[in-house]
Amino acid sequence: MMKVKDLIKKLWEKIVINQYVSAGLQWGDATSYGFMGEAVGYKSMEKRLKFWEKHYKNFGYEPVNRHIWIGAGGYSLDYEPYLRIRK
């Protein structure tokens, strides 16, 4: 039987990964339109990505390359193979 502490840690990890992916895709989409000028709220998107990336790295994962987020967020390229890679 799983202990409550382990269950909470697993749940937190899922939340962090979900938020990291959401922030990465949103940032990548906004960045892909950079040639048109800076998007509204771009700095807050960047802060959000950095925040969740820090927590993601705390679980021992390699951060996803920013070019992958641009491709995934802006051009619907696959990002899944780059997630959950341990350091």
Backbone hydrogen bonds, N-H to C=O, Kabsch-Sander energy under -0.5 kcal/mol:
donor,donor_aa,acceptor,acceptor_aa,energy
7,L,3,K,-2.3
8,I,4,V,-2.7
9,K,5,K,-2.1
10,K,6,D,-2.4
11,L,7,L,-2.4
12,W,8,I,-2.7
13,E,9,K,-2.2
14,K,10,K,-2.1
15,I,11,L,-2.3
16,V,12,W,-2.7
17,I,13,E,-2.5
18,N,14,K,-2.5
19,Q,15,I,-2.8
20,Y,16,V,-2.7
21,V,17,I,-2.5
22,S,18,N,-2.3
23,A,19,Q,-2.8
24,G,20,Y,-2.6
25,L,21,V,-2.7
26,Q,22,S,-2.2
27,W,23,A,-2.7
28,G,24,G,-2.7
29,D,25,L,-2.3
30,A,26,Q,-2.3
31,T,27,W,-2.7
32,S,28,G,-1.9
33,Y,29,D,-0.7
33,Y,30,A,-0.8
34,G,31,T,-2.1
36,M,33,Y,-2.2
37,G,34,G,-1.6
42,Y,39,A,-1.7
45,M,41,G,-1.9
46,E,42,Y,-2.3
47,K,43,K,-2.2
48,R,44,S,-2.4
49,L,45,M,-2.3
50,K,46,E,-2.4
51,F,47,K,-2.5
52,W,48,R,-2.4
53,E,49,L,-2.5
54,K,50,K,-2.0
55,H,51,F,-1.5
56,Y,52,W,-2.5
57,K,53,E,-2.7
58,N,54,K,-1.4
59,F,55,H,-0.6
59,F,56,Y,-1.1
60,G,57,K,-2.2
61,Y,56,Y,-1.1
62,E,85,I,-3.5
68,I,65,N,-1.0
69,W,65,N,-1.4
70,I,66,R,-2.1
71,G,67,H,-2.2
72,A,68,I,-2.7
73,G,69,W,-3.2
74,G,70,I,-2.3
75,Y,70,I,-0.5
75,Y,71,G,-1.3
76,S,72,A,-1.0
77,L,71,G,-2.0
82,Y,79,Y,-2.0
83,L,80,E,-1.8
86,R,84,R,-0.6
87,K,60,G,-2.5
